Amino acid sequence: MRTLEHPSPQDFHLDTILSALADPIRRMIVCRLADGYHQQACLSFGLPVGKSTSTHHFRVLREAGIIEQRYQGTAILNSLRTADLESRFPGLLPAILASARRDAEAGGGPSRG
């Protein structure tokens, strides 16, 4: 079975995580995962970008340690690494999610999800 590499929590770097979350499309993905899209295939997110760009966004999130991806057949399922992020950077993910949701409610970006 194919597997994808993921950093361990001790290898998470704040700069890498913040850089990954600086993009509004990636924040949209993270918000959707937090809101129940867990264990969903990449294509089910209906992102406003092409397939190769979508793949890039998911890869950046995985390599930063924000999401976990695993193969199920030919699909790649995604889940948020909430516990790992909380153990390494307490309060960071809830703060990012709250900010992204406030921006979405104000109509300030694609974080709606």
PyRosetta script that sets phi, psi and omega in degrees:
from pyrosetta import init, pose_from_sequence

init()
pose = pose_from_sequence("MRTLEHPSPQDFHLDTILSALADPIRRMIVCRLADGYHQQACLSFGLPVGKSTSTHHFRVLREAGIIEQRYQGTAILNSLRTADLESRFPGLLPAILASARRDAEAGGGPSRG")
pose.set_psi(1, 138.7)
pose.set_omega(1, 178.2)
pose.set_phi(2, -73.3)
pose.set_psi(2, 144.3)
pose.set_omega(2, 175.9)
pose.set_phi(3, -131.2)
pose.set_psi(3, 159.2)
pose.set_omega(3, 178.1)
pose.set_phi(4, -115.0)
pose.set_psi(4, 143.0)
pose.set_omega(4, -179.9)
pose.set_phi(5, -79.7)
pose.set_psi(5, 139.3)
pose.set_omega(5, 178.2)
pose.set_phi(6, -131.8)
pose.set_psi(6, 140.5)
pose.set_omega(6, 176.1)
pose.set_phi(7, -71.4)
pose.set_psi(7, 149.5)
pose.set_omega(7, 173.7)
pose.set_phi(8, -79.6)
pose.set_psi(8, 156.0)
pose.set_omega(8, -177.2)
pose.set_phi(9, -54.1)
pose.set_psi(9, -34.9)
pose.set_omega(9, 179.9)
pose.set_phi(10, -69.0)
pose.set_psi(10, -15.5)
pose.set_omega(10, 177.4)
pose.set_phi(11, -95.9)
pose.set_psi(11, 2.4)
pose.set_omega(11, 176.2)
pose.set_phi(12, -68.0)
pose.set_psi(12, 139.4)
pose.set_omega(12, 176.4)
pose.set_phi(13, -122.3)
pose.set_psi(13, 130.4)
pose.set_omega(13, -176.6)
pose.set_phi(14, -57.0)
pose.set_psi(14, -43.6)
pose.set_omega(14, 179.9)
pose.set_phi(15, -59.3)
pose.set_psi(15, -40.8)
pose.set_omega(15, -179.7)
pose.set_phi(16, -67.2)
pose.set_psi(16, -42.3)
pose.set_omega(16, 179.6)
pose.set_phi(17, -65.8)
pose.set_psi(17, -46.5)
pose.set_omega(17, -179.8)
pose.set_phi(18, -65.2)
pose.set_psi(18, -37.2)
pose.set_omega(18, 177.1)
pose.set_phi(19, -63.4)
pose.set_psi(19, -43.7)
pose.set_omega(19, 178.6)
pose.set_phi(20, -62.7)
pose.set_psi(20, -37.5)
pose.set_omega(20, -177.1)
pose.set_phi(21, -85.1)
pose.set_psi(21, -2.1)
pose.set_omega(21, 178.7)
pose.set_phi(22, -72.3)
pose.set_psi(22, -20.8)
pose.set_omega(22, -178.4)
pose.set_phi(23, -86.3)
pose.set_psi(23, 130.3)
pose.set_omega(23, -177.8)
pose.set_phi(24, -63.7)
pose.set_psi(24, -31.6)
pose.set_omega(24, 178.2)
pose.set_phi(25, -67.4)
pose.set_psi(25, -41.2)
pose.set_omega(25, 179.0)
pose.set_phi(26, -68.4)
pose.set_psi(26, -35.9)
pose.set_omega(26, 174.7)
pose.set_phi(27, -64.3)
pose.set_psi(27, -36.6)
pose.set_omega(27, 177.3)
pose.set_phi(28, -60.9)
pose.set_psi(28, -45.4)
pose.set_omega(28, 178.9)
pose.set_phi(29, -59.3)
pose.set_psi(29, -47.7)
pose.set_omega(29, -178.8)
pose.set_phi(30, -62.3)
pose.set_psi(30, -42.8)
pose.set_omega(30, 178.2)
pose.set_phi(31, -62.1)
pose.set_psi(31, -43.1)
pose.set_omega(31, -180.0)
pose.set_phi(32, -65.3)
pose.set_psi(32, -40.1)
pose.set_omega(32, 176.4)
pose.set_phi(33, -62.6)
pose.set_psi(33, -41.1)
pose.set_omega(33, 179.3)
pose.set_phi(34, -67.3)
pose.set_psi(34, -27.6)
pose.set_omega(34, -177.4)
pose.set_phi(35, -93.4)
pose.set_psi(35, 12.7)
pose.set_omega(35, 172.9)
pose.set_phi(36, 112.6)
pose.set_psi(36, 7.0)
pose.set_omega(36, 176.5)
pose.set_phi(37, -83.4)
pose.set_psi(37, 10.5)
pose.set_omega(37, -176.7)
pose.set_phi(38, -58.0)
pose.set_psi(38, 149.3)
pose.set_omega(38, -177.9)
pose.set_phi(39, 59.5)
pose.set_psi(39, 36.7)
pose.set_omega(39, 177.5)
pose.set_phi(40, -108.3)
pose.set_psi(40, 147.0)
pose.set_omega(40, 176.3)
pose.set_phi(41, -69.8)
pose.set_psi(41, 151.3)
pose.set_omega(41, -177.8)
pose.set_phi(42, -53.8)
pose.set_psi(42, -43.2)
pose.set_omega(42, -176.4)
pose.set_phi(43, -67.5)
pose.set_psi(43, -21.7)
pose.set_omega(43, -177.9)
pose.set_phi(44, -73.3)
pose.set_psi(44, -8.4)
pose.set_omega(44, -178.7)
pose.set_phi(45, -77.9)
pose.set_psi(45, -19.0)
pose.set_omega(45, 179.1)
pose.set_phi(46, 57.3)
pose.set_psi(46, 45.9)
pose.set_omega(46, -177.9)
pose.set_phi(47, -70.3)
pose.set_psi(47, 150.2)
pose.set_omega(47, -179.2)
pose.set_phi(48, -82.0)
pose.set_psi(48, 39.9)
pose.set_omega(48, 179.2)
pose.set_phi(49, -139.6)
pose.set_psi(49, 165.8)
pose.set_omega(49, 178.1)
pose.set_phi(50, -70.9)
pose.set_psi(50, 169.1)
pose.set_omega(50, -176.6)
pose.set_phi(51, -60.4)
pose.set_psi(51, -44.6)
pose.set_omega(51, -177.7)
pose.set_phi(52, -67.6)
pose.set_psi(52, -36.4)
pose.set_omega(52, 177.1)
pose.set_phi(53, -68.3)
pose.set_psi(53, -39.9)
pose.set_omega(53, 176.8)
pose.set_phi(54, -60.3)
pose.set_psi(54, -45.7)
pose.set_omega(54, 178.4)
pose.set_phi(55, -58.4)
pose.set_psi(55, -41.8)
pose.set_omega(55, 178.6)
pose.set_phi(56, -60.7)
pose.set_psi(56, -46.1)
pose.set_omega(56, -178.7)
pose.set_phi(57, -61.2)
pose.set_psi(57, -44.4)
pose.set_omega(57, 178.9)
pose.set_phi(58, -64.6)
pose.set_psi(58, -38.6)
pose.set_omega(58, 179.1)
pose.set_phi(59, -64.2)
pose.set_psi(59, -43.0)
pose.set_omega(59, 178.7)
pose.set_phi(60, -60.5)
pose.set_psi(60, -43.6)
pose.set_omega(60, 179.3)
pose.set_phi(61, -64.7)
pose.set_psi(61, -41.0)
pose.set_omega(61, 179.2)
pose.set_phi(62, -66.1)
pose.set_psi(62, -46.7)
pose.set_omega(62, -177.8)
pose.set_phi(63, -66.9)
pose.set_psi(63, -25.1)
pose.set_omega(63, 176.0)
pose.set_phi(64, -79.1)
pose.set_psi(64, -18.0)
pose.set_omega(64, -178.8)
pose.set_phi(65, 96.9)
pose.set_psi(65, 7.4)
pose.set_omega(65, -175.6)
pose.set_phi(66, -79.6)
pose.set_psi(66, -36.4)
pose.set_omega(66, 178.9)
pose.set_phi(67, -124.6)
pose.set_psi(67, 159.6)
pose.set_omega(67, 171.1)
pose.set_phi(68, -112.1)
pose.set_psi(68, 137.9)
pose.set_omega(68, 177.2)
pose.set_phi(69, -123.7)
pose.set_psi(69, 141.4)
pose.set_omega(69, 177.0)
pose.set_phi(70, -144.9)
pose.set_psi(70, 148.9)
pose.set_omega(70, 178.6)
pose.set_phi(71, -79.6)
pose.set_psi(71, 137.9)
pose.set_omega(71, 167.2)
pose.set_phi(72, -133.5)
pose.set_psi(72, 101.5)
pose.set_omega(72, -171.2)
pose.set_phi(73, 66.3)
pose.set_psi(73, -125.0)
pose.set_omega(73, 178.3)
pose.set_phi(74, -96.1)
pose.set_psi(74, -5.9)
pose.set_omega(74, -179.2)
pose.set_phi(75, -90.0)
pose.set_psi(75, 150.7)
pose.set_omega(75, 172.7)
pose.set_phi(76, -107.2)
pose.set_psi(76, 119.3)
pose.set_omega(76, 179.4)
pose.set_phi(77, -95.1)
pose.set_psi(77, 146.6)
pose.set_omega(77, -173.8)
pose.set_phi(78, -120.6)
pose.set_psi(78, 142.5)
pose.set_omega(78, 172.2)
pose.set_phi(79, -145.5)
pose.set_psi(79, 150.5)
pose.set_omega(79, -179.4)
pose.set_phi(80, -80.4)
pose.set_psi(80, 136.6)
pose.set_omega(80, -179.8)
pose.set_phi(81, -90.8)
pose.set_psi(81, 58.9)
pose.set_omega(81, -174.1)
pose.set_phi(82, -56.6)
pose.set_psi(82, -51.7)
pose.set_omega(82, -176.5)
pose.set_phi(83, -64.4)
pose.set_psi(83, -40.7)
pose.set_omega(83, 179.2)
pose.set_phi(84, -64.4)
pose.set_psi(84, -43.0)
pose.set_omega(84, 179.1)
pose.set_phi(85, -65.7)
pose.set_psi(85, -40.9)
pose.set_omega(85, -179.1)
pose.set_phi(86, -66.3)
pose.set_psi(86, -36.7)
pose.set_omega(86, -179.9)
pose.set_phi(87, -68.3)
pose.set_psi(87, -33.2)
pose.set_omega(87, -177.1)
pose.set_phi(88, -88.0)
pose.set_psi(88, -41.5)
pose.set_omega(88, -178.0)
pose.set_phi(89, -133.7)
pose.set_psi(89, 79.7)
pose.set_omega(89, -176.1)
pose.set_phi(90, -56.4)
pose.set_psi(90, 129.4)
pose.set_omega(90, 175.8)
pose.set_phi(91, 85.2)
pose.set_psi(91, -10.7)
pose.set_omega(91, -176.7)
pose.set_phi(92, -65.0)
pose.set_psi(92, -52.1)
pose.set_omega(92, -176.6)
pose.set_phi(93, -63.1)
pose.set_psi(93, -45.6)
pose.set_omega(93, 176.8)
pose.set_phi(94, -59.2)
pose.set_psi(94, -36.7)
pose.set_omega(94, 178.6)
pose.set_phi(95, -66.7)
pose.set_psi(95, -42.5)
pose.set_omega(95, 178.6)
pose.set_phi(96, -63.7)
pose.set_psi(96, -45.5)
pose.set_omega(96, -179.9)
pose.set_phi(97, -62.9)
pose.set_psi(97, -43.7)
pose.set_omega(97, 179.8)
pose.set_phi(98, -62.1)
pose.set_psi(98, -43.0)
pose.set_omega(98, 179.0)
pose.set_phi(99, -64.8)
pose.set_psi(99, -44.9)
pose.set_omega(99, -179.9)
pose.set_phi(100, -62.7)
pose.set_psi(100, -38.7)
pose.set_omega(100, 180.0)
pose.set_phi(101, -69.9)
pose.set_psi(101, -38.3)
pose.set_omega(101, 176.2)
pose.set_phi(102, -62.8)
pose.set_psi(102, -43.3)
pose.set_omega(102, 178.4)
pose.set_phi(103, -61.6)
pose.set_psi(103, -41.6)
pose.set_omega(103, -179.8)
pose.set_phi(104, -64.6)
pose.set_psi(104, -41.8)
pose.set_omega(104, 179.2)
pose.set_phi(105, -64.9)
pose.set_psi(105, -32.2)
pose.set_omega(105, 178.9)
pose.set_phi(106, -82.7)
pose.set_psi(106, -1.2)
pose.set_omega(106, -179.3)
pose.set_phi(107, 77.9)
pose.set_psi(107, 24.9)
pose.set_omega(107, -174.2)
pose.set_phi(108, -96.8)
pose.set_psi(108, 19.0)
pose.set_omega(108, 177.5)
pose.set_phi(109, 162.5)
pose.set_psi(109, 177.4)
pose.set_omega(109, -175.7)
pose.set_phi(110, -81.8)
pose.set_psi(110, 16.0)
pose.set_omega(110, -177.5)
pose.set_phi(111, -72.1)
pose.set_psi(111, -3.4)
pose.set_omega(111, 178.7)
pose.set_phi(112, -60.6)
pose.set_psi(112, 130.2)
pose.set_omega(112, -178.4)
pose.set_phi(113, -176.3)
pose.dump_pdb("model.pdb")
